[in-house]
Amino acid sequence: MSHNLTSVNANDPDRDGDITAGASAKVIAYGRGESDAYSNSAATGWSVGDEVYFYDSSPTDSINATALSAGWRSDFTLPAGKYIIKWQYHVEDTGSGWYLVIGLYNGTTRLGANYIGETSAAQTSNGLGQAFINTASAVTLTFKVVNSSSIDTVANQSTTPSQYSAFYVMEVS
């Protein structure tokens, strides 16, 4: 049929005229809004340098990251390559003026950070953090507290971090 003569990136249409565009982006998606108590994580608190945990019972990983298993996770290892990494987070607070700054670290080097908290009595929760990395070898990245104030204890977080926090990694060429 003449309407099936078009190709896209050497991909020909099927009998219904649909074209598959070919290769898809390699991504990690971790955090799908599931409910699990933050006290089930290995988190110890909200002090500078404490690790921050994300939850997913069945993460998406077409990048083939190392040590990216289901459950509570603060770190992961990416193979050599170029990546855009984004994250958001939400916590329970104990009063006005609360904030939490979360950084993405390669060892002691901070690659990016996001700020969530209260400003002018308006919550700006779930601020988006972003980082770009270009690494010639495998790299282990960890989410850690940069600074915080008036964040409720790990035991009192309930399921808020698991339900409203996520990180995403996209491999770019």
N, CA and C atoms as a LAMMPS dump frame, in Angstrom:
ITEM: TIMESTEP
0
ITEM: NUMBER OF ATOMS
519
ITEM: BOX BOUNDS ff ff ff
-5.0000000000000000e+02 5.0000000000000000e+02
-5.0000000000000000e+02 5.0000000000000000e+02
-5.0000000000000000e+02 5.0000000000000000e+02
ITEM: ATOMS id mol type element x y z
1 1 1 N 0.831 -1.178 0
2 1 2 C 0 0 0
3 1 3 C 0.876 1.242 0
4 2 1 N 0.461 2.26 -0.693
5 2 2 C 1.285 3.452 -0.832
6 2 3 C 1.465 4.211 0.475
7 3 1 N 0.499 4.133 1.404
8 3 2 C 0.651 4.872 2.655
9 3 3 C 1.633 4.197 3.615
10 4 1 N 2.116 2.995 3.28
11 4 2 C 3.081 2.297 4.118
12 4 3 C 4.501 2.388 3.569
13 5 1 N 4.779 3.347 2.694
14 5 2 C 6.095 3.477 2.092
15 5 3 C 7.055 4.331 2.911
16 6 1 N 6.565 5.076 3.867
17 6 2 C 7.39 5.954 4.669
18 6 3 C 8.18 5.157 5.7
19 7 1 N 9.459 5.491 5.867
20 7 2 C 10.318 4.875 6.891
21 7 3 C 10.834 5.959 7.819
22 8 1 N 11.089 5.599 9.062
23 8 2 C 11.693 6.515 10.018
24 8 3 C 12.884 5.807 10.631
25 9 1 N 14.097 6.394 10.47
26 9 2 C 15.326 5.793 10.986
27 9 3 C 15.45 4.329 10.569
28 10 1 N 15.17 4.03 9.305
29 10 2 C 15.248 2.686 8.727
30 10 3 C 14.222 1.728 9.325
31 11 1 N 13.185 2.25 9.966
32 11 2 C 12.106 1.428 10.506
33 11 3 C 10.891 1.565 9.598
34 12 1 N 10.457 0.451 9.052
35 12 2 C 9.322 0.441 8.144
36 12 3 C 8.02 0.263 8.915
37 13 1 N 6.92 0.756 8.362
38 13 2 C 5.634 0.595 9.038
39 13 3 C 5.173 -0.862 9.041
40 14 1 N 4.377 -1.206 10.075
41 14 2 C 3.767 -2.533 10.1
42 14 3 C 2.52 -2.511 9.217
43 15 1 N 1.749 -3.58 9.184
44 15 2 C 0.603 -3.656 8.276
45 15 3 C -0.478 -2.637 8.59
46 16 1 N -0.457 -2.078 9.844
47 16 2 C -1.423 -1.047 10.216
48 16 3 C -0.889 0.361 9.97
49 17 1 N 0.356 0.46 9.48
50 17 2 C 0.952 1.756 9.209
51 17 3 C 1.702 2.351 10.39
52 18 1 N 1.823 1.595 11.505
53 18 2 C 2.532 2.093 12.69
54 18 3 C 4.033 1.9 12.526
55 19 1 N 4.785 2.912 12.931
56 19 2 C 6.242 2.861 12.833
57 19 3 C 6.822 2.883 14.238
58 20 1 N 7.711 1.919 14.531
59 20 2 C 8.444 1.92 15.786
60 20 3 C 9.692 2.746 15.568
61 21 1 N 9.9 3.751 16.404
62 21 2 C 10.985 4.711 16.177
63 21 3 C 12.364 4.146 16.468
64 22 1 N 12.468 2.96 17.018
65 22 2 C 13.775 2.364 17.239
66 22 3 C 14.197 2.455 18.682
67 23 1 N 15.458 2.769 18.888
68 23 2 C 16.04 2.763 20.229
69 23 3 C 15.311 3.702 21.177
70 24 1 N 15.175 3.272 22.404
71 24 2 C 14.545 4.126 23.406
72 24 3 C 15.593 4.608 24.389
73 25 1 N 15.265 5.649 25.101
74 25 2 C 16.193 6.222 26.068
75 25 3 C 16.456 5.237 27.193
76 26 1 N 17.674 5.236 27.701
77 26 2 C 18.015 4.41 28.855
78 26 3 C 17.784 5.255 30.103
79 27 1 N 16.977 4.708 31.026
80 27 2 C 16.573 5.484 32.2
81 27 3 C 16.546 4.632 33.46
82 28 1 N 16.567 5.343 34.582
83 28 2 C 16.258 4.777 35.889
84 28 3 C 15.121 5.624 36.442
85 29 1 N 14.095 4.977 36.931
86 29 2 C 13.009 5.661 37.638
87 29 3 C 12.868 4.952 38.977
88 30 1 N 13.085 5.683 40.064
89 30 2 C 13.075 5.096 41.405
90 30 3 C 12.174 5.934 42.296
91 31 1 N 11.073 5.349 42.727
92 31 2 C 10.096 6.04 43.558
93 31 3 C 8.796 6.186 42.81
94 32 1 N 7.777 5.4 43.196
95 32 2 C 6.514 5.386 42.463
96 32 3 C 5.327 5.703 43.351
97 33 1 N 5.56 6.353 44.48
98 33 2 C 4.447 6.739 45.329
99 33 3 C 3.924 5.639 46.224
100 34 1 N 4.722 4.638 46.481
101 34 2 C 4.305 3.532 47.339
102 34 3 C 4.397 3.919 48.814
103 35 1 N 3.69 3.188 49.642
104 35 2 C 3.678 3.474 51.082
105 35 3 C 4.533 2.473 51.847
106 36 1 N 5.613 2.974 52.433
107 36 2 C 6.432 2.18 53.341
108 36 3 C 7.008 3.143 54.373
109 37 1 N 6.951 2.782 55.624
110 37 2 C 7.413 3.666 56.694
111 37 3 C 8.906 3.961 56.566
112 38 1 N 9.261 5.241 56.712
113 38 2 C 10.663 5.647 56.609
114 38 3 C 11.509 4.979 57.692
115 39 1 N 10.887 4.608 58.792
116 39 2 C 11.613 3.917 59.872
117 39 3 C 12.095 2.54 59.428
118 40 1 N 11.587 2.016 58.315
119 40 2 C 12.081 0.751 57.758
120 40 3 C 13.374 0.932 56.982
121 41 1 N 13.75 2.172 56.689
122 41 2 C 15.005 2.443 55.978
123 41 3 C 16.162 2.411 56.978
124 42 1 N 17.364 2.581 56.477
125 42 2 C 18.552 2.634 57.337
126 42 3 C 18.864 4.062 57.775
127 43 1 N 17.947 4.99 57.544
128 43 2 C 18.166 6.402 57.888
129 43 3 C 18.399 6.561 59.393
130 44 1 N 19.279 7.501 59.727
131 44 2 C 19.586 7.769 61.135
132 44 3 C 19.11 9.14 61.591
133 45 1 N 18.881 10.064 60.665
134 45 2 C 18.443 11.394 61.053
135 45 3 C 18.569 12.382 59.918
136 46 1 N 18.552 13.669 60.292
137 46 2 C 18.554 14.755 59.315
138 46 3 C 19.717 15.71 59.537
139 47 1 N 20.823 15.216 60.086
140 47 2 C 22.012 16.039 60.299
141 47 3 C 22.847 16.105 59.025
142 48 1 N 23.682 17.127 58.936
143 48 2 C 24.565 17.289 57.783
144 48 3 C 25.359 15.999 57.572
145 49 1 N 25.309 15.483 56.346
146 49 2 C 26.046 14.27 55.995
147 49 3 C 25.252 12.985 56.131
148 50 1 N 24.096 13.02 56.804
149 50 2 C 23.267 11.814 56.902
150 50 3 C 22.731 11.443 55.524
151 51 1 N 22.665 10.151 55.249
152 51 2 C 22.129 9.696 53.974
153 51 3 C 20.604 9.831 53.964
154 52 1 N 20.076 10.134 52.78
155 52 2 C 18.641 10.304 52.56
156 52 3 C 18.182 9.145 51.674
157 53 1 N 17.071 8.52 52.045
158 53 2 C 16.619 7.301 51.379
159 53 3 C 15.348 7.493 50.558
160 54 1 N 15.302 6.769 49.423
161 54 2 C 14.164 6.726 48.519
162 54 3 C 13.634 5.293 48.519
163 55 1 N 12.341 5.128 48.199
164 55 2 C 11.751 3.789 48.228
165 55 3 C 11.111 3.427 46.892
166 56 1 N 11.333 2.179 46.47
167 56 2 C 10.656 1.617 45.305
168 56 3 C 10.706 0.096 45.422
169 57 1 N 9.566 -0.563 45.252
170 57 2 C 9.537 -2.021 45.355
171 57 3 C 9.875 -2.7 44.029
172 58 1 N 9.876 -1.942 42.937
173 58 2 C 10.163 -2.51 41.62
174 58 3 C 10.679 -1.412 40.698
175 59 1 N 11.928 -0.978 40.904
176 59 2 C 12.449 0.147 40.116
177 59 3 C 12.608 -0.18 38.635
178 60 1 N 12.519 0.869 37.819
179 60 2 C 12.798 0.765 36.392
180 60 3 C 14.269 1.077 36.192
181 61 1 N 14.998 0.203 35.488
182 61 2 C 16.423 0.425 35.268
183 61 3 C 16.859 -0.187 33.943
184 62 1 N 16.853 0.599 32.884
185 62 2 C 17.366 0.123 31.597
186 62 3 C 18.821 0.552 31.389
187 63 1 N 19.408 1.226 32.381
188 63 2 C 20.81 1.634 32.336
189 63 3 C 21.717 0.515 32.839
190 64 1 N 21.153 -0.385 33.637
191 64 2 C 21.9 -1.463 34.295
192 64 3 C 22.859 -0.931 35.348
193 65 1 N 22.319 -0.096 36.223
194 65 2 C 23.1 0.423 37.346
195 65 3 C 23.424 -0.725 38.292
196 66 1 N 24.555 -0.605 38.964
197 66 2 C 24.961 -1.594 39.953
198 66 3 C 24.39 -1.196 41.304
199 67 1 N 24.013 -2.165 42.092
200 67 2 C 23.513 -1.943 43.453
201 67 3 C 22.231 -1.127 43.465
202 68 1 N 21.399 -1.301 42.444
203 68 2 C 20.118 -0.606 42.417
204 68 3 C 19.028 -1.649 42.618
205 69 1 N 18.815 -1.99 43.866
206 69 2 C 17.831 -3.019 44.187
207 69 3 C 16.562 -2.383 44.739
208 70 1 N 15.519 -3.181 44.849
209 70 2 C 14.254 -2.715 45.393
210 70 3 C 14.394 -2.45 46.89
211 71 1 N 13.515 -1.589 47.407
212 71 2 C 13.518 -1.265 48.83
213 71 3 C 13.968 0.164 49.06
214 72 1 N 14.525 0.415 50.231
215 72 2 C 15.035 1.743 50.578
216 72 3 C 16.459 1.888 50.066
217 73 1 N 16.755 3.004 49.409
218 73 2 C 18.031 3.193 48.737
219 73 3 C 18.507 4.634 48.871
220 74 1 N 19.776 4.832 49.208
221 74 2 C 20.355 6.179 49.243
222 74 3 C 21.448 6.34 48.198
223 75 1 N 21.94 5.228 47.662
224 75 2 C 23.039 5.304 46.696
225 75 3 C 22.813 4.318 45.555
226 76 1 N 23.561 4.527 44.483
227 76 2 C 23.526 3.646 43.321
228 76 3 C 24.797 3.883 42.522
229 77 1 N 25.178 2.907 41.704
230 77 2 C 26.402 2.997 40.908
231 77 3 C 26.06 2.96 39.431
232 78 1 N 26.494 3.993 38.708
233 78 2 C 26.251 4.087 37.272
234 78 3 C 27.492 3.651 36.505
235 79 1 N 27.311 3 35.352
236 79 2 C 28.461 2.69 34.503
237 79 3 C 28.981 3.967 33.83
238 80 1 N 30.124 3.869 33.181
239 80 2 C 30.684 5.013 32.465
240 80 3 C 29.641 5.577 31.502
241 81 1 N 29.595 6.899 31.394
242 81 2 C 28.656 7.532 30.481
243 81 3 C 28.304 8.945 30.9
244 82 1 N 27.323 9.517 30.201
245 82 2 C 26.823 10.862 30.485
246 82 3 C 25.379 10.734 30.95
247 83 1 N 25.044 11.434 32.043
248 83 2 C 23.735 11.28 32.643
249 83 3 C 23.18 12.612 33.151
250 84 1 N 21.863 12.742 33.036
251 84 2 C 21.127 13.807 33.712
252 84 3 C 20.375 13.123 34.85
253 85 1 N 20.523 13.659 36.054
254 85 2 C 19.894 13.078 37.238
255 85 3 C 18.999 14.139 37.866
256 86 1 N 17.753 13.757 38.163
257 86 2 C 16.807 14.666 38.809
258 86 3 C 16.206 13.965 40.015
259 87 1 N 15.887 14.737 41.07
260 87 2 C 15.263 14.158 42.239
261 87 3 C 14.36 15.169 42.927
262 88 1 N 13.379 14.609 43.631
263 88 2 C 12.483 15.415 44.456
264 88 3 C 12.277 14.674 45.754
265 89 1 N 11.909 15.41 46.801
266 89 2 C 11.775 14.785 48.116
267 89 3 C 10.734 15.534 48.932
268 90 1 N 10.127 14.838 49.879
269 90 2 C 9.186 15.484 50.785
270 90 3 C 9.288 14.82 52.149
271 91 1 N 9.153 15.62 53.203
272 91 2 C 9.269 15.139 54.577
273 91 3 C 8.205 15.786 55.461
274 92 1 N 8.07 15.232 56.66
275 92 2 C 7.227 15.827 57.694
276 92 3 C 8.089 16.805 58.491
277 93 1 N 7.526 17.971 58.801
278 93 2 C 8.268 18.987 59.55
279 93 3 C 7.694 19.123 60.956
280 94 1 N 8.374 19.914 61.78
281 94 2 C 7.917 20.118 63.164
282 94 3 C 7.486 21.549 63.441
283 95 1 N 7.472 22.407 62.45
284 95 2 C 7.032 23.779 62.7
285 95 3 C 7.45 24.733 61.617
286 96 1 N 7.14 25.988 61.817
287 96 2 C 7.435 27.006 60.806
288 96 3 C 8.939 27.177 60.629
289 97 1 N 9.296 27.614 59.461
290 97 2 C 10.707 27.846 59.145
291 97 3 C 11.474 26.579 58.815
292 98 1 N 10.769 25.496 58.529
293 98 2 C 11.453 24.232 58.242
294 98 3 C 12.073 24.25 56.849
295 99 1 N 13.156 23.512 56.695
296 99 2 C 13.754 23.308 55.372
297 99 3 C 14.646 22.081 55.389
298 100 1 N 14.883 21.554 54.213
299 100 2 C 15.787 20.424 54.022
300 100 3 C 16.489 20.614 52.689
301 101 1 N 17.806 20.531 52.715
302 101 2 C 18.605 20.613 51.497
303 101 3 C 19.257 19.25 51.298
304 102 1 N 18.993 18.63 50.145
305 102 2 C 19.522 17.307 49.838
306 102 3 C 20.501 17.44 48.686
307 103 1 N 21.695 16.891 48.859
308 103 2 C 22.707 16.923 47.817
309 103 3 C 22.954 15.555 47.23
310 104 1 N 23.375 15.521 45.981
311 104 2 C 23.815 14.296 45.328
312 104 3 C 25.338 14.34 45.317
313 105 1 N 25.953 13.314 45.883
314 105 2 C 27.404 13.308 46.074
315 105 3 C 28.083 12.167 45.34
316 106 1 N 29.277 12.462 44.84
317 106 2 C 30.236 11.469 44.381
318 106 3 C 31.364 11.538 45.405
319 107 1 N 31.347 10.652 46.389
320 107 2 C 32.293 10.74 47.506
321 107 3 C 31.989 11.987 48.318
322 108 1 N 32.942 12.905 48.388
323 108 2 C 32.732 14.155 49.124
324 108 3 C 32.39 15.328 48.202
325 109 1 N 32.343 15.076 46.903
326 109 2 C 32.039 16.124 45.927
327 109 3 C 30.536 16.202 45.691
328 110 1 N 29.96 17.368 45.984
329 110 2 C 28.535 17.572 45.739
330 110 3 C 28.33 17.953 44.281
331 111 1 N 27.437 17.232 43.611
332 111 2 C 27.173 17.446 42.194
333 111 3 C 25.966 18.336 41.945
334 112 1 N 25.091 18.443 42.935
335 112 2 C 23.879 19.245 42.819
336 112 3 C 23.107 19.135 44.116
337 113 1 N 22.11 20.003 44.284
338 113 2 C 21.303 19.969 45.503
339 113 3 C 19.908 20.494 45.206
340 114 1 N 18.969 20.142 46.08
341 114 2 C 17.637 20.737 45.997
342 114 3 C 17.217 21.211 47.375
343 115 1 N 16.388 22.218 47.385
344 115 2 C 15.889 22.833 48.614
345 115 3 C 14.397 22.6 48.684
346 116 1 N 13.934 22.088 49.807
347 116 2 C 12.499 22.038 50.066
348 116 3 C 12.268 22.71 51.404
349 117 1 N 11.137 23.336 51.549
350 117 2 C 10.868 23.966 52.824
351 117 3 C 9.812 25.028 52.742
352 118 1 N 9.826 25.864 53.763
353 118 2 C 8.804 26.885 53.923
354 118 3 C 9.459 28.259 53.783
355 119 1 N 8.9 29.056 52.919
356 119 2 C 9.36 30.429 52.768
357 119 3 C 8.141 31.331 52.723
358 120 1 N 8.166 32.4 53.472
359 120 2 C 7.039 33.338 53.529
360 120 3 C 5.717 32.619 53.803
361 121 1 N 5.764 31.639 54.702
362 121 2 C 4.6 30.856 55.116
363 121 3 C 3.986 30.029 53.984
364 122 1 N 4.69 29.871 52.879
365 122 2 C 4.195 29.043 51.776
366 122 3 C 5.161 27.888 51.57
367 123 1 N 4.654 26.672 51.572
368 123 2 C 5.524 25.523 51.374
369 123 3 C 5.97 25.451 49.924
370 124 1 N 7.256 25.209 49.747
371 124 2 C 7.809 24.994 48.41
372 124 3 C 8.343 23.573 48.335
373 125 1 N 7.624 22.651 48.934
374 125 2 C 8.046 21.263 48.98
375 125 3 C 8.208 20.671 47.596
376 126 1 N 9.002 19.623 47.555
377 126 2 C 9.28 18.888 46.326
378 126 3 C 9.994 19.734 45.291
379 127 1 N 10.881 20.618 45.761
380 127 2 C 11.756 21.324 44.842
381 127 3 C 12.583 20.299 44.095
382 128 1 N 12.897 20.548 42.862
383 128 2 C 13.59 19.594 42.012
384 128 3 C 15.083 19.84 42.032
385 129 1 N 15.855 18.796 42.328
386 129 2 C 17.309 18.85 42.236
387 129 3 C 17.734 18.284 40.899
388 130 1 N 18.849 18.756 40.387
389 130 2 C 19.321 18.279 39.091
390 130 3 C 20.829 18.308 39.033
391 131 1 N 21.403 17.319 38.356
392 131 2 C 22.85 17.263 38.165
393 131 3 C 23.136 16.611 36.815
394 132 1 N 24.268 16.965 36.241
395 132 2 C 24.757 16.323 35.025
396 132 3 C 26.116 15.724 35.354
397 133 1 N 26.323 14.471 34.961
398 133 2 C 27.653 13.887 35.147
399 133 3 C 28.129 13.273 33.84
400 134 1 N 29.424 13.319 33.645
401 134 2 C 30.102 12.714 32.511
402 134 3 C 31.269 11.953 33.104
403 135 1 N 31.154 10.638 33.161
404 135 2 C 32.171 9.846 33.841
405 135 3 C 32.769 8.789 32.912
406 136 1 N 34.088 8.646 32.955
407 136 2 C 34.786 7.674 32.116
408 136 3 C 34.807 6.288 32.746
409 137 1 N 34.422 6.197 34.013
410 137 2 C 34.368 4.897 34.682
411 137 3 C 33.153 4.865 35.603
412 138 1 N 32.863 3.704 36.141
413 138 2 C 31.711 3.562 37.034
414 138 3 C 31.838 4.523 38.214
415 139 1 N 30.694 5.049 38.666
416 139 2 C 30.693 6.022 39.75
417 139 3 C 29.532 5.714 40.698
418 140 1 N 29.812 5.768 42.001
419 140 2 C 28.771 5.569 43.007
420 140 3 C 28.317 6.927 43.513
421 141 1 N 27.01 7.162 43.458
422 141 2 C 26.413 8.432 43.862
423 141 3 C 25.534 8.195 45.084
424 142 1 N 25.527 9.168 45.994
425 142 2 C 24.78 9.042 47.244
426 142 3 C 24.033 10.339 47.53
427 143 1 N 22.778 10.211 47.985
428 143 2 C 21.984 11.359 48.416
429 143 3 C 22.236 11.586 49.903
430 144 1 N 22.597 12.845 50.268
431 144 2 C 22.903 13.176 51.66
432 144 3 C 22.304 14.526 52.036
433 145 1 N 22.11 14.705 53.332
434 145 2 C 21.637 15.982 53.868
435 145 3 C 22.754 17.011 53.757
436 146 1 N 22.454 18.162 53.174
437 146 2 C 23.384 19.296 53.116
438 146 3 C 23.122 20.212 54.306
439 147 1 N 21.834 20.421 54.619
440 147 2 C 21.442 21.265 55.743
441 147 3 C 19.972 20.994 56.045
442 148 1 N 19.55 21.27 57.279
443 148 2 C 18.147 21.059 57.626
444 148 3 C 17.775 21.844 58.868
445 149 1 N 16.478 22.053 59.039
446 149 2 C 15.946 22.694 60.239
447 149 3 C 14.499 22.269 60.42
448 150 1 N 14.139 21.909 61.628
449 150 2 C 12.76 21.58 62.009
450 150 3 C 12.156 20.438 61.195
451 151 1 N 12.96 19.398 60.933
452 151 2 C 12.465 18.198 60.26
453 151 3 C 12.143 17.173 61.34
454 152 1 N 10.988 16.548 61.248
455 152 2 C 10.58 15.569 62.243
456 152 3 C 11.508 14.346 62.203
457 153 1 N 11.498 13.568 63.26
458 153 2 C 12.388 12.418 63.393
459 153 3 C 12.106 11.354 62.331
460 154 1 N 13.062 10.462 62.147
461 154 2 C 12.887 9.34 61.219
462 154 3 C 11.644 8.55 61.608
463 155 1 N 11.457 8.288 62.886
464 155 2 C 10.306 7.509 63.367
465 155 3 C 8.973 8.192 63.069
466 156 1 N 8.955 9.52 63.033
467 156 2 C 7.713 10.261 62.801
468 156 3 C 7.475 10.637 61.341
469 157 1 N 8.32 10.18 60.435
470 157 2 C 8.127 10.49 59.009
471 157 3 C 6.985 9.676 58.398
472 158 1 N 6.613 8.575 59.028
473 158 2 C 5.561 7.7 58.502
474 158 3 C 5.918 7.309 57.067
475 159 1 N 4.975 7.412 56.136
476 159 2 C 5.213 6.997 54.75
477 159 3 C 5.449 8.181 53.806
478 160 1 N 5.57 9.39 54.354
479 160 2 C 5.717 10.579 53.504
480 160 3 C 6.894 10.476 52.533
481 161 1 N 8.124 10.139 52.973
482 161 2 C 9.219 10.052 51.997
483 161 3 C 8.991 9.004 50.908
484 162 1 N 8.418 7.86 51.243
485 162 2 C 8.2 6.83 50.217
486 162 3 C 7.127 7.247 49.222
487 163 1 N 6.12 7.966 49.66
488 163 2 C 5.024 8.347 48.782
489 163 3 C 5.332 9.537 47.882
490 164 1 N 6.171 10.459 48.344
491 164 2 C 6.337 11.729 47.63
492 164 3 C 7.77 12.033 47.209
493 165 1 N 8.62 11.017 47.161
494 165 2 C 10.017 11.244 46.792
495 165 3 C 10.41 10.29 45.665
496 166 1 N 11.268 10.764 44.769
497 166 2 C 11.696 9.947 43.645
498 166 3 C 12.972 10.516 43.045
499 167 1 N 13.731 9.657 42.37
500 167 2 C 14.84 10.157 41.558
501 167 3 C 14.804 9.48 40.197
502 168 1 N 15.32 10.21 39.206
503 168 2 C 15.3 9.783 37.818
504 168 3 C 16.682 10.003 37.223
505 169 1 N 17.126 9.048 36.408
506 169 2 C 18.407 9.162 35.721
507 169 3 C 18.149 8.882 34.249
508 170 1 N 18.685 9.732 33.385
509 170 2 C 18.565 9.525 31.954
510 170 3 C 19.962 9.561 31.334
511 171 1 N 20.291 8.513 30.597
512 171 2 C 21.575 8.487 29.888
513 171 3 C 21.45 9.351 28.648
514 172 1 N 22.439 10.207 28.431
515 172 2 C 22.442 11.071 27.247
516 172 3 C 23.724 10.824 26.47
517 173 1 N 23.683 11.084 25.173
518 173 2 C 24.88 10.842 24.356
519 173 3 C 25.642 12.102 24.102
